[in-house]
Amino acid sequence: MCHSDTSDSVTFVQQTASSMSNDDVQNENSNSLSENWQSGGSGTIKKPLFKPEELDIYTNKLTHEAFIFHAIKINYDQLDHMEYDATDYSMTVYYKDGRTQDLGVKIQWLIRPYIKHANEINIVRTKDQVAVDGIIIPLVHRNVDA
């Protein structure tokens, strides 16, 4: 679901799947990278990083800042960058060791015009709707003119 919010003179566009409450937090081991590794030379983790109901995506319409809010603990130290592919609206997570993993959602139509201008993405873990920790990583674009 997507909607716009124009509070406090800042305009955000939101792609939401859940309210990100503590009840949505899964066991930390359920997102274990070793359990989800796909063997072979592709370096792809077969399980998406998030289920659609486990994250919310926001973009600032004016500054083109992009945010992913989630409640599941992940290891930010392993993240290198993300890639947005405008042909299939996918987001791929790239790890420092060369592995890749699908984010778990397609970017919805209301977010697309703004996320394609973002140069970095803020990934923020929340608890009770308060930011707990996070990281800012580069956002690379693929097939933007498609």
DRENTORKOL-3810 file (N, C-alpha, C; in nm, 4 decimals):
REM DRENTORKOL-3810
@n.u->0.0839; n.v->-0.1169; n.w->0.0000; ca.u->0.0000; ca.v->0.0000; ca.w->0.0000; c.u->0.0886; c.v->0.1235; c.w->0.0000
@n.u->0.0528; n.v->0.2249; n.w->-0.0747; ca.u->0.1295; ca.v->0.3485; ca.w->-0.0823; c.u->0.0402; c.v->0.4660; c.w->-0.0460
@n.u->0.0991; n.v->0.5659; n.w->0.0196; ca.u->0.0278; ca.v->0.6902; ca.w->0.0424; c.u->0.1267; c.v->0.8022; c.w->0.0685
@n.u->0.0783; n.v->0.9261; n.w->0.0570; ca.u->0.1621; ca.v->1.0438; ca.w->0.0781; c.u->0.1288; c.v->1.1081; c.w->0.2112
@n.u->0.2290; n.v->1.1743; n.w->0.2693; ca.u->0.2118; ca.v->1.2462; ca.w->0.3944; c.u->0.2831; c.v->1.3797; c.w->0.3803
@n.u->0.2144; n.v->1.4881; n.w->0.4103; ca.u->0.2753; ca.v->1.6205; ca.w->0.3982; c.u->0.2752; c.v->1.6907; c.w->0.5327
@n.u->0.3285; n.v->1.6279; n.w->0.6349; ca.u->0.3328; ca.v->1.6875; ca.w->0.7676; c.u->0.4619; c.v->1.7647; c.w->0.7877
@n.u->0.4544; n.v->1.8730; n.w->0.8632; ca.u->0.5703; ca.v->1.9542; ca.w->0.9005; c.u->0.6511; c.v->2.0014; c.w->0.7801
@n.u->0.5874; n.v->2.0381; n.w->0.6725; ca.u->0.6519; ca.v->2.0936; ca.w->0.5538; c.u->0.7461; c.v->1.9969; c.w->0.4832
@n.u->0.7464; n.v->1.8716; n.w->0.5210; ca.u->0.8275; ca.v->1.7713; ca.w->0.4537; c.u->0.7323; c.v->1.6707; c.w->0.3914
@n.u->0.7524; n.v->1.6433; n.w->0.2650; ca.u->0.6621; ca.v->1.5540; ca.w->0.1948; c.u->0.7282; c.v->1.4189; c.w->0.1753
@n.u->0.6653; n.v->1.3150; n.w->0.2283; ca.u->0.7147; ca.v->1.1795; ca.w->0.2151; c.u->0.6154; c.v->1.0964; c.w->0.1367
@n.u->0.6672; n.v->0.9982; n.w->0.0658; ca.u->0.5845; ca.v->0.8976; ca.w->0.0019; c.u->0.6197; c.v->0.7663; c.w->0.0693
@n.u->0.5188; n.v->0.6888; n.w->0.1052; ca.u->0.5410; ca.v->0.5673; ca.w->0.1825; c.u->0.4900; c.v->0.4453; c.w->0.1081
@n.u->0.5708; n.v->0.3413; n.w->0.1090; ca.u->0.5275; ca.v->0.2085; ca.w->0.0663; c.u->0.5260; c.v->0.1258; c.w->0.1928
@n.u->0.4083; n.v->0.0885; n.w->0.2381; ca.u->0.3980; ca.v->0.0226; ca.w->0.3672; c.u->0.3375; c.v->-0.1157; c.w->0.3543
@n.u->0.3815; n.v->-0.2019; n.w->0.4418; ca.u->0.3261; ca.v->-0.3365; ca.w->0.4461; c.u->0.2820; c.v->-0.3727; c.w->0.5859
@n.u->0.3315; n.v->-0.3012; n.w->0.6873; ca.u->0.2933; ca.v->-0.3317; ca.w->0.8251; c.u->0.3146; c.v->-0.2097; c.w->0.9116
@n.u->0.2719; n.v->-0.2182; n.w->1.0353; ca.u->0.2910; ca.v->-0.1075; ca.w->1.1281; c.u->0.4229; c.v->-0.1166; c.w->1.2020
@n.u->0.4999; n.v->-0.2218; n.w->1.1789; ca.u->0.6323; ca.v->-0.2405; ca.w->1.2373; c.u->0.6294; c.v->-0.2388; c.w->1.3899
@n.u->0.5363; n.v->-0.3089; n.w->1.4493; ca.u->0.5314; ca.v->-0.3180; ca.w->1.5946; c.u->0.6247; c.v->-0.4282; c.w->1.6423
@n.u->0.6456; n.v->-0.4343; n.w->1.7718; ca.u->0.7302; ca.v->-0.5390; ca.w->1.8283; c.u->0.6749; c.v->-0.6776; c.w->1.8009
@n.u->0.5444; n.v->-0.6898; n.w->1.7821; ca.u->0.4842; ca.v->-0.8194; ca.w->1.7542; c.u->0.5302; c.v->-0.8752; c.w->1.6206
@n.u->0.5790; n.v->-0.7880; n.w->1.5315; ca.u->0.6242; ca.v->-0.8317; ca.w->1.4004; c.u->0.7669; c.v->-0.8845; c.w->1.4015
@n.u->0.8390; n.v->-0.8632; n.w->1.5108; ca.u->0.9783; ca.v->-0.9046; ca.w->1.5172; c.u->0.9856; c.v->-1.0560; c.w->1.5248
@n.u->1.0638; n.v->-1.1143; n.w->1.4338; ca.u->1.0818; ca.v->-1.2586; ca.w->1.4323; c.u->1.2043; c.v->-1.2964; c.w->1.5123
@n.u->1.2179; n.v->-1.4240; n.w->1.5350; ca.u->1.3375; ca.v->-1.4768; ca.w->1.5978; c.u->1.4572; c.v->-1.4386; c.w->1.5124
@n.u->1.5604; n.v->-1.3889; n.w->1.5749; ca.u->1.6792; ca.v->-1.3427; ca.w->1.5032; c.u->1.7379; c.v->-1.4528; c.w->1.4157
@n.u->1.7276; n.v->-1.5770; n.w->1.4570; ca.u->1.7832; ca.v->-1.6880; ca.w->1.3799; c.u->1.7060; c.v->-1.7154; c.w->1.2520
@n.u->1.5828; n.v->-1.6686; n.w->1.2399; ca.u->1.5045; ca.v->-1.6957; ca.w->1.1199; c.u->1.5588; c.v->-1.6214; c.w->0.9996
@n.u->1.6422; n.v->-1.5218; n.w->1.0208; ca.u->1.6996; ca.v->-1.4460; ca.w->0.9109; c.u->1.8485; c.v->-1.4765; c.w->0.8967
@n.u->1.8886; n.v->-1.5941; n.w->0.9408; ca.u->2.0281; ca.v->-1.6339; ca.w->0.9365; c.u->2.0759; c.v->-1.6473; c.w->0.7926
@n.u->2.1870; n.v->-1.5835; n.w->0.7622; ca.u->2.2391; ca.v->-1.5885; ca.w->0.6265; c.u->2.2884; c.v->-1.7278; c.w->0.5904
@n.u->2.3444; n.v->-1.8012; n.w->0.6855; ca.u->2.3976; ca.v->-1.9334; ca.w->0.6545; c.u->2.2876; c.v->-2.0313; c.w->0.6169
@n.u->2.1693; n.v->-2.0191; n.w->0.6752; ca.u->2.0585; ca.v->-2.1086; ca.w->0.6434; c.u->2.0036; c.v->-2.0834; c.w->0.5039
@n.u->2.0231; n.v->-1.9651; n.w->0.4520; ca.u->1.9595; ca.v->-1.9251; ca.w->0.3276; c.u->2.0565; c.v->-1.9160; c.w->0.2108
@n.u->2.1777; n.v->-1.9621; n.w->0.2283; ca.u->2.2794; ca.v->-1.9544; ca.w->0.1248; c.u->2.2481; c.v->-2.0524; c.w->0.0133
@n.u->2.2516; n.v->-2.0061; n.w->-0.1078; ca.u->2.2298; ca.v->-2.0917; ca.w->-0.2240; c.u->2.3658; c.v->-2.1375; c.w->-0.2727
@n.u->2.3864; n.v->-2.2666; n.w->-0.2780; ca.u->2.5161; ca.v->-2.3171; ca.w->-0.3199; c.u->2.5387; c.v->-2.2887; c.w->-0.4674
@n.u->2.6634; n.v->-2.2898; n.w->-0.5054; ca.u->2.6982; ca.v->-2.2616; ca.w->-0.6436; c.u->2.7752; c.v->-2.1318; c.w->-0.6525
@n.u->2.8186; n.v->-2.0982; n.w->-0.7728; ca.u->2.9039; ca.v->-1.9822; ca.w->-0.7923; c.u->2.8304; c.v->-1.8508; c.w->-0.8033
@n.u->2.6974; n.v->-1.8513; n.w->-0.7978; ca.u->2.6245; ca.v->-1.7268; ca.w->-0.8200; c.u->2.6378; c.v->-1.6298; c.w->-0.7040
@n.u->2.6613; n.v->-1.6801; n.w->-0.5838; ca.u->2.6726; ca.v->-1.5927; ca.w->-0.4683; c.u->2.5420; c.v->-1.5286; c.w->-0.4294
@n.u->2.4310; n.v->-1.5959; n.w->-0.4549; ca.u->2.2996; ca.v->-1.5414; ca.w->-0.4250; c.u->2.2403; c.v->-1.6118; c.w->-0.3039
@n.u->2.1887; n.v->-1.5343; n.w->-0.2117; ca.u->2.1162; ca.v->-1.5887; ca.w->-0.0975; c.u->1.9729; c.v->-1.6068; c.w->-0.1435
@n.u->1.9204; n.v->-1.7287; n.w->-0.1316; ca.u->1.7905; ca.v->-1.7584; ca.w->-0.1921; c.u->1.6717; c.v->-1.6974; c.w->-0.1187
@n.u->1.6802; n.v->-1.6785; n.w->0.0113; ca.u->1.5690; ca.v->-1.6202; ca.w->0.0863; c.u->1.5809; c.v->-1.4679; c.w->0.0839
@n.u->1.4716; n.v->-1.3959; n.w->0.0558; ca.u->1.4780; ca.v->-1.2489; ca.w->0.0593; c.u->1.5182; c.v->-1.1987; c.w->0.1978
@n.u->1.5765; n.v->-1.0811; n.w->0.2026; ca.u->1.6176; ca.v->-1.0224; ca.w->0.3301; c.u->1.4973; c.v->-0.9992; c.w->0.4212
@n.u->1.3868; n.v->-0.9518; n.w->0.3642; ca.u->1.2654; ca.v->-0.9259; ca.w->0.4413; c.u->1.1455; c.v->-0.9883; c.w->0.3718
@n.u->1.0435; n.v->-1.0211; n.w->0.4499; ca.u->0.9117; ca.v->-1.0514; ca.w->0.3960; c.u->0.8432; c.v->-0.9165; c.w->0.3750
@n.u->0.7489; n.v->-0.9074; n.w->0.2815; ca.u->0.6845; ca.v->-0.7775; ca.w->0.2554; c.u->0.6240; c.v->-0.7115; c.w->0.3794
@n.u->0.5729; n.v->-0.7899; n.w->0.4713; ca.u->0.5107; ca.v->-0.7321; ca.w->0.5909; c.u->0.6125; c.v->-0.6886; c.w->0.6968
@n.u->0.7400; n.v->-0.7086; n.w->0.6712; ca.u->0.8433; ca.v->-0.6775; ca.w->0.7699; c.u->0.9129; c.v->-0.5436; c.w->0.7471
@n.u->0.8716; n.v->-0.4667; n.w->0.6479; ca.u->0.9388; ca.v->-0.3398; ca.w->0.6235; c.u->0.8435; c.v->-0.2356; c.w->0.5681
@n.u->0.8832; n.v->-0.1109; n.w->0.5834; ca.u->0.8161; ca.v->0.0037; ca.w->0.5231; c.u->0.9223; c.v->0.0826; c.w->0.4484
@n.u->0.8875; n.v->0.1340; n.w->0.3320; ca.u->0.9804; ca.v->0.2142; ca.w->0.2529; c.u->0.9225; c.v->0.3545; c.w->0.2395
@n.u->1.0039; n.v->0.4541; n.w->0.2704; ca.u->0.9653; ca.v->0.5946; ca.w->0.2568; c.u->1.0642; c.v->0.6640; c.w->0.1644
@n.u->1.0161; n.v->0.7608; n.w->0.0893; ca.u->1.1044; ca.v->0.8514; ca.w->0.0157; c.u->1.0573; c.v->0.9940; c.w->0.0407
@n.u->1.1521; n.v->1.0846; n.w->0.0515; ca.u->1.1206; ca.v->1.2256; ca.w->0.0644; c.u->1.1090; c.v->1.2811; c.w->-0.0769
@n.u->0.9933; n.v->1.3362; n.w->-0.1102; ca.u->0.9683; ca.v->1.3841; ca.w->-0.2459; c.u->1.0574; c.v->1.5016; c.w->-0.2840
@n.u->1.0991; n.v->1.5808; n.w->-0.1883; ca.u->1.1794; ca.v->1.6993; ca.w->-0.2184; c.u->1.3286; c.v->1.6698; c.w->-0.2223
@n.u->1.3774; n.v->1.5952; n.w->-0.1241; ca.u->1.5214; ca.v->1.5690; ca.w->-0.1145; c.u->1.5614; c.v->1.4352; c.w->-0.1753
@n.u->1.4638; n.v->1.3528; n.w->-0.2082; ca.u->1.4857; ca.v->1.2186; ca.w->-0.2643; c.u->1.5597; c.v->1.1260; c.w->-0.1684
@n.u->1.5522; n.v->1.1547; n.w->-0.0395; ca.u->1.6078; ca.v->1.0624; ca.w->0.0585; c.u->1.5189; c.v->0.9382; c.w->0.0625
@n.u->1.5817; n.v->0.8222; n.w->0.0778; ca.u->1.5076; ca.v->0.6964; ca.w->0.0811; c.u->1.5353; c.v->0.6255; c.w->0.2134
@n.u->1.4307; n.v->0.5653; n.w->0.2690; ca.u->1.4399; ca.v->0.4983; ca.w->0.3981; c.u->1.3726; c.v->0.3621; c.w->0.3908
@n.u->1.4348; n.v->0.2637; n.w->0.4541; ca.u->1.3713; ca.v->0.1344; ca.w->0.4782; c.u->1.3653; c.v->0.1189; c.w->0.6293
@n.u->1.2446; n.v->0.1088; n.w->0.6827; ca.u->1.2255; ca.v->0.0878; ca.w->0.8257; c.u->1.1869; c.v->-0.0580; c.w->0.8472
@n.u->1.2505; n.v->-0.1221; n.w->0.9440; ca.u->1.2246; ca.v->-0.2634; ca.w->0.9715; c.u->1.2417; c.v->-0.2890; c.w->1.1200
@n.u->1.1961; n.v->-0.4047; n.w->1.1670; ca.u->1.2059; ca.v->-0.4377; ca.w->1.3092; c.u->1.2953; c.v->-0.5582; c.w->1.3359
@n.u->1.3421; n.v->-0.6231; n.w->1.2324; ca.u->1.4238; ca.v->-0.7433; ca.w->1.2486; c.u->1.5710; c.v->-0.7041; c.w->1.2557
@n.u->1.6427; n.v->-0.7620; n.w->1.3487; ca.u->1.7849; ca.v->-0.7314; ca.w->1.3624; c.u->1.8625; c.v->-0.7960; c.w->1.2475
@n.u->1.9414; n.v->-0.7149; n.w->1.1779; ca.u->2.0294; ca.v->-0.7652; ca.w->1.0724; c.u->2.1698; c.v->-0.7118; c.w->1.0986
@n.u->2.2682; n.v->-0.7738; n.w->1.0378; ca.u->2.4070; ca.v->-0.7331; ca.w->1.0568; c.u->2.4420; c.v->-0.6259; c.w->0.9536
@n.u->2.4392; n.v->-0.5008; n.w->0.9948; ca.u->2.4674; ca.v->-0.3900; ca.w->0.9038; c.u->2.6116; c.v->-0.3912; c.w->0.8539
@n.u->2.7036; n.v->-0.4468; n.w->0.9322; ca.u->2.8451; ca.v->-0.4479; ca.w->0.8938; c.u->2.8703; c.v->-0.5263; c.w->0.7655
@n.u->2.7814; n.v->-0.6188; n.w->0.7308; ca.u->2.7987; ca.v->-0.7000; ca.w->0.6107; c.u->2.7495; c.v->-0.6297; c.w->0.4840
@n.u->2.6674; n.v->-0.5264; n.w->0.4978; ca.u->2.6058; ca.v->-0.4614; ca.w->0.3823; c.u->2.7048; c.v->-0.3707; c.w->0.3101
@n.u->2.7035; n.v->-0.3777; n.w->0.1764; ca.u->2.7893; ca.v->-0.2916; ca.w->0.0957; c.u->2.7077; c.v->-0.1828; c.w->0.0265
@n.u->2.6082; n.v->-0.2231; n.w->-0.0524; ca.u->2.5212; ca.v->-0.1276; ca.w->-0.1208; c.u->2.3943; c.v->-0.1985; c.w->-0.1659
@n.u->2.3000; n.v->-0.1217; n.w->-0.2192; ca.u->2.1781; ca.v->-0.1780; ca.w->-0.2769; c.u->2.1689; c.v->-0.1323; c.w->-0.4209
@n.u->2.0944; n.v->-0.2106; n.w->-0.4996; ca.u->2.0751; ca.v->-0.1769; ca.w->-0.6401; c.u->1.9262; c.v->-0.1789; c.w->-0.6718
@n.u->1.8789; n.v->-0.0712; n.w->-0.7339; ca.u->1.7406; ca.v->-0.0624; ca.w->-0.7800; c.u->1.7390; c.v->-0.0860; c.w->-0.9302
@n.u->1.6604; n.v->-0.1837; n.w->-0.9750; ca.u->1.6469; ca.v->-0.2139; ca.w->-1.1174; c.u->1.5115; c.v->-0.1622; c.w->-1.1646
@n.u->1.5139; n.v->-0.0604; n.w->-1.2502; ca.u->1.3909; ca.v->0.0041; ca.w->-1.2953; c.u->1.3105; c.v->-0.0804; c.w->-1.3937
@n.u->1.3684; n.v->-0.1874; n.w->-1.4481; ca.u->1.2914; ca.v->-0.2704; ca.w->-1.5413; c.u->1.1941; c.v->-0.3629; c.w->-1.4693
@n.u->1.2346; n.v->-0.4168; n.w->-1.3546; ca.u->1.1441; ca.v->-0.5061; ca.w->-1.2812; c.u->1.1117; c.v->-0.4538; c.w->-1.1414
@n.u->1.1584; n.v->-0.3329; n.w->-1.1098; ca.u->1.1293; ca.v->-0.2628; ca.w->-0.9839; c.u->1.1828; c.v->-0.3363; c.w->-0.8611
@n.u->1.2856; n.v->-0.4162; n.w->-0.8805; ca.u->1.3423; ca.v->-0.4932; ca.w->-0.7700; c.u->1.4537; c.v->-0.4156; c.w->-0.7008
@n.u->1.4793; n.v->-0.4546; n.w->-0.5761; ca.u->1.5913; ca.v->-0.4012; ca.w->-0.4987; c.u->1.6767; c.v->-0.5204; c.w->-0.4583
@n.u->1.8054; n.v->-0.5126; n.w->-0.4884; ca.u->1.8986; ca.v->-0.6191; ca.w->-0.4550; c.u->1.9981; c.v->-0.5668; c.w->-0.3529
@n.u->2.0222; n.v->-0.6463; n.w->-0.2502; ca.u->2.1189; ca.v->-0.6129; ca.w->-0.1463; c.u->2.2519; c.v->-0.6764; c.w->-0.1850
@n.u->2.3598; n.v->-0.5987; n.w->-0.1812; ca.u->2.4942; ca.v->-0.6483; ca.w->-0.2093; c.u->2.5740; c.v->-0.6471; c.w->-0.0794
@n.u->2.6388; n.v->-0.7601; n.w->-0.0524; ca.u->2.7199; ca.v->-0.7738; ca.w->0.0682; c.u->2.8669; c.v->-0.7509; c.w->0.0356
@n.u->2.9445; n.v->-0.7174; n.w->0.1363; ca.u->3.0867; ca.v->-0.6886; ca.w->0.1180; c.u->3.1641; c.v->-0.8081; c.w->0.0654
@n.u->3.1155; n.v->-0.9301; n.w->0.0913; ca.u->3.1851; ca.v->-1.0499; ca.w->0.0434; c.u->3.1401; c.v->-1.0919; c.w->-0.0966
@n.u->3.0565; n.v->-1.0109; n.w->-0.1632; ca.u->3.0157; ca.v->-1.0385; ca.w->-0.2999; c.u->2.8811; c.v->-1.1073; c.w->-0.3151
@n.u->2.8230; n.v->-1.1542; n.w->-0.2070; ca.u->2.6914; ca.v->-1.2179; ca.w->-0.2161; c.u->2.5842; c.v->-1.1144; c.w->-0.2455
@n.u->2.4729; n.v->-1.1614; n.w->-0.3017; ca.u->2.3580; ca.v->-1.0751; ca.w->-0.3268; c.u->2.2336; c.v->-1.1393; c.w->-0.2677
@n.u->2.1326; n.v->-1.0555; n.w->-0.2429; ca.u->2.0075; ca.v->-1.1032; ca.w->-0.1855; c.u->1.8965; c.v->-1.0069; c.w->-0.2247
@n.u->1.7816; n.v->-1.0614; n.w->-0.2610; ca.u->1.6658; ca.v->-0.9785; ca.w->-0.2931; c.u->1.6147; c.v->-0.9117; c.w->-0.1658
@n.u->1.5730; n.v->-0.7867; n.w->-0.1759; ca.u->1.5189; ca.v->-0.7162; ca.w->-0.0594; c.u->1.3906; c.v->-0.7819; c.w->-0.0103
@n.u->1.3086; n.v->-0.8314; n.w->-0.1026; ca.u->1.1855; ca.v->-0.8998; ca.w->-0.0637; c.u->1.0585; c.v->-0.8313; c.w->-0.1098
@n.u->1.0710; n.v->-0.7124; n.w->-0.1679; ca.u->0.9547; ca.v->-0.6408; ca.w->-0.2210; c.u->0.9925; c.v->-0.5734; c.w->-0.3520
@n.u->0.8927; n.v->-0.5483; n.w->-0.4339; ca.u->0.9091; ca.v->-0.4661; ca.w->-0.5534; c.u->0.8733; c.v->-0.3228; c.w->-0.5150
@n.u->0.9403; n.v->-0.2272; n.w->-0.5750; ca.u->0.9114; ca.v->-0.0869; ca.w->-0.5469; c.u->0.7805; c.v->-0.0498; c.w->-0.6170
@n.u->0.6866; n.v->0.0010; n.w->-0.5407; ca.u->0.5538; ca.v->0.0332; ca.w->-0.5918; c.u->0.5553; c.v->0.1631; c.w->-0.6725
@n.u->0.4528; n.v->0.1826; n.w->-0.7535; ca.u->0.4477; ca.v->0.2917; ca.w->-0.8503; c.u->0.4612; c.v->0.4302; c.w->-0.7881
@n.u->0.4083; n.v->0.4513; n.w->-0.6682; ca.u->0.4128; ca.v->0.5837; ca.w->-0.6075; c.u->0.5536; c.v->0.6213; c.w->-0.5602
@n.u->0.6354; n.v->0.5227; n.w->-0.5306; ca.u->0.7718; ca.v->0.5447; ca.w->-0.4820; c.u->0.8710; c.v->0.5610; c.w->-0.5979
@n.u->0.8454; n.v->0.4957; n.w->-0.7090; ca.u->0.9419; ca.v->0.4874; ca.w->-0.8200; c.u->0.9978; c.v->0.6205; c.w->-0.8684
@n.u->0.9159; n.v->0.7245; n.w->-0.8879; ca.u->0.9734; ca.v->0.8499; ca.w->-0.9391; c.u->1.0753; c.v->0.9132; c.w->-0.8451
@n.u->1.0677; n.v->0.8817; n.w->-0.7179; ca.u->1.1553; ca.v->0.9445; ca.w->-0.6190; c.u->1.2759; c.v->0.8580; c.w->-0.5859
@n.u->1.2562; n.v->0.7276; n.w->-0.5799; ca.u->1.3680; ca.v->0.6398; ca.w->-0.5439; c.u->1.4722; c.v->0.6355; c.w->-0.6553
@n.u->1.4299; n.v->0.6583; n.w->-0.7779; ca.u->1.5270; ca.v->0.6547; ca.w->-0.8876; c.u->1.6238; c.v->0.7732; c.w->-0.8831
@n.u->1.5959; n.v->0.8722; n.w->-0.7989; ca.u->1.6859; ca.v->0.9864; ca.w->-0.7825; c.u->1.7708; c.v->0.9772; c.w->-0.6555
@n.u->1.7429; n.v->0.8802; n.w->-0.5705; ca.u->1.8178; ca.v->0.8663; ca.w->-0.4449; c.u->1.9559; c.v->0.8074; c.w->-0.4727
@n.u->2.0572; n.v->0.8599; n.w->-0.4073; ca.u->2.1940; ca.v->0.8102; ca.w->-0.4221; c.u->2.2365; c.v->0.7201; c.w->-0.3073
@n.u->2.1586; n.v->0.7216; n.w->-0.2008; ca.u->2.1860; ca.v->0.6364; ca.w->-0.0863; c.u->2.0539; c.v->0.5996; c.w->-0.0217
@n.u->2.0593; n.v->0.4957; n.w->0.0621; ca.u->1.9382; ca.v->0.4505; ca.w->0.1288; c.u->1.9670; c.v->0.4328; c.w->0.2771
@n.u->1.8772; n.v->0.4824; n.w->0.3585; ca.u->1.8870; ca.v->0.4711; ca.w->0.5036; c.u->1.8107; c.v->0.3454; c.w->0.5450
@n.u->1.8789; n.v->0.2513; n.w->0.6052; ca.u->1.8142; ca.v->0.1291; ca.w->0.6537; c.u->1.8103; c.v->0.1401; c.w->0.8054
@n.u->1.6893; n.v->0.1468; n.w->0.8610; ca.u->1.6724; ca.v->0.1800; ca.w->1.0019; c.u->1.5886; c.v->0.0734; c.w->1.0719
@n.u->1.6448; n.v->0.0172; n.w->1.1796; ca.u->1.5685; ca.v->-0.0778; ca.w->1.2622; c.u->1.4927; c.v->0.0017; c.w->1.3669
@n.u->1.3657; n.v->-0.0325; n.w->1.3845; ca.u->1.2814; ca.v->0.0379; ca.w->1.4802; c.u->1.2293; c.v->-0.0573; c.w->1.5869
@n.u->1.1985; n.v->-0.0002; n.w->1.7011; ca.u->1.1338; ca.v->-0.0725; ca.w->1.8101; c.u->1.0348; c.v->0.0243; c.w->1.8723
@n.u->0.9097; n.v->-0.0134; n.w->1.8781; ca.u->0.8039; ca.v->0.0742; ca.w->1.9285; c.u->0.8035; c.v->0.2081; c.w->1.8547
@n.u->0.8243; n.v->0.2031; n.w->1.7243; ca.u->0.8240; ca.v->0.3187; ca.w->1.6345; c.u->0.9327; c.v->0.4212; c.w->1.6663
@n.u->1.0423; n.v->0.3754; n.w->1.7282; ca.u->1.1580; ca.v->0.4595; ca.w->1.7569; c.u->1.2793; c.v->0.3959; c.w->1.6903
@n.u->1.3629; n.v->0.4763; n.w->1.6263; ca.u->1.4836; ca.v->0.4244; ca.w->1.5618; c.u->1.5795; c.v->0.3699; c.w->1.6667
@n.u->1.6255; n.v->0.2459; n.w->1.6458; ca.u->1.7182; ca.v->0.1807; ca.w->1.7381; c.u->1.8601; c.v->0.1852; c.w->1.6827
@n.u->1.8760; n.v->0.1478; n.w->1.5570; ca.u->2.0053; ca.v->0.1551; ca.w->1.4901; c.u->1.9820; c.v->0.1568; c.w->1.3403
@n.u->2.0894; n.v->0.1735; n.w->1.2660; ca.u->2.0734; ca.v->0.1779; ca.w->1.1218; c.u->2.2038; c.v->0.2061; c.w->1.0512
@n.u->2.1932; n.v->0.2171; n.w->0.9208; ca.u->2.3097; ca.v->0.2418; ca.w->0.8368; c.u->2.2630; c.v->0.3157; c.w->0.7117
@n.u->2.3525; n.v->0.3926; n.w->0.6544; ca.u->2.3279; ca.v->0.4556; ca.w->0.5248; c.u->2.4257; c.v->0.3921; c.w->0.4272
@n.u->2.3721; n.v->0.3343; n.w->0.3194; ca.u->2.4570; ca.v->0.2709; ca.w->0.2189; c.u->2.4236; c.v->0.3276; c.w->0.0810
@n.u->2.5183; n.v->0.3180; n.w->-0.0125; ca.u->2.4919; ca.v->0.3685; ca.w->-0.1476; c.u->2.3776; c.v->0.2925; c.w->-0.2157
@n.u->2.3042; n.v->0.3634; n.w->-0.2993; ca.u->2.1988; ca.v->0.3042; ca.w->-0.3808; c.u->2.2393; c.v->0.3220; c.w->-0.5268
@n.u->2.2636; n.v->0.2111; n.w->-0.5939; ca.u->2.3044; ca.v->0.2096; ca.w->-0.7339; c.u->2.1798; c.v->0.1854; c.w->-0.8182
@n.u->2.1748; n.v->0.2469; n.w->-0.9358; ca.u->2.0576; ca.v->0.2341; ca.w->-1.0226; c.u->2.0932; c.v->0.1579; c.w->-1.1493
@n.u->2.0004; n.v->0.0730; n.w->-1.1907; ca.u->2.0172; ca.v->-0.0071; ca.w->-1.3117; c.u->1.8941; c.v->0.0145; c.w->-1.3998
@n.u->1.9166; n.v->0.0339; n.w->-1.5284; ca.u->1.8081; ca.v->0.0478; ca.w->-1.6262; c.u->1.7102; c.v->0.1593; c.w->-1.5902
@n.u->1.7600; n.v->0.2720; n.w->-1.5439; ca.u->1.6746; ca.v->0.3819; ca.w->-1.4994; c.u->1.5940; c.v->0.4405; c.w->-1.6146
@n.u->1.6490; n.v->0.4433; n.w->-1.7337; ca.u->1.5781; ca.v->0.5010; ca.w->-1.8475; c.u->1.4835; c.v->0.4025; c.w->-1.9140
@n.u->1.4674; n.v->0.2847; n.w->-1.8538; ca.u->1.3816; ca.v->0.1812; ca.w->-1.9141; c.u->1.2360; c.v->0.2171; c.w->-1.9025
END
